[in-house]
Amino acid sequence: MAMTRHWVERWRDRPDAPVLISGSDGTVLNGVQVDEITSLAASQLARLGVSAGDRVLLSCPSSIETVLAYVAVLRLGAVVVPANTAYTLQNTR
């Protein structure tokens, strides 16, 4: 949570600076956008019952949305448990 606080302070100090840039489509999000999006997502997760110390499994491809979800979880003081999306169910017959 302390690390996230430092990110938020930096985003607020330089609100127009690019924070995330998508390699796939060129989407650019600045500090204000990242702060607002992750704050809203953290609020939604909290309403669903996620709180500090909880573990949240993220199974999603690399993307800006994944980074935003990751930061939202961290803002709550919860722990992200990343899952490798390359893993698939294998037939055991």
WOUR-V122788 format. One record per backbone hydrogen bond with DSSP energy under -1.0 kcal/mol. NH is the residue of the N-H (numbers start at 0). CO is the residue of the C=O. E is the energy in kcal/mol with one decimal. If there is no record, write none. Layout:
NH,CO,E  NH,CO,E
//
This chain:
4,0,-2.0  5,1,-1.7  6,2,-1.9  7,3,-2.7  8,4,-2.4  9,5,-2.2  10,6,-2.9  11,7,-2.3  12,8,-2.0  13,9,-2.0  16,13,-1.4  18,28,-3.2  19,28,-1.9  21,26,-3.0  25,21,-1.2  28,19,-2.7  30,16,-1.1  31,14,-1.8  33,29,-2.6  34,30,-2.7  35,31,-2.7  36,32,-2.9  37,33,-2.5  38,34,-2.0  39,35,-2.3  40,36,-2.4  41,37,-2.4  42,38,-2.1  43,39,-2.2  44,40,-2.5  45,41,-2.4  46,42,-2.2  47,43,-1.2  48,45,-1.6  49,44,-2.4  52,76,-2.2  53,50,-2.2  55,78,-3.1  57,80,-2.1  66,62,-1.8  67,63,-2.6  68,64,-2.4  69,65,-2.6  70,66,-2.6  71,67,-2.3  72,68,-2.2  73,69,-2.2  74,70,-2.3  76,73,-1.6  77,72,-1.7  78,53,-3.5  80,55,-3.0  82,57,-2.7  86,83,-1.5
//
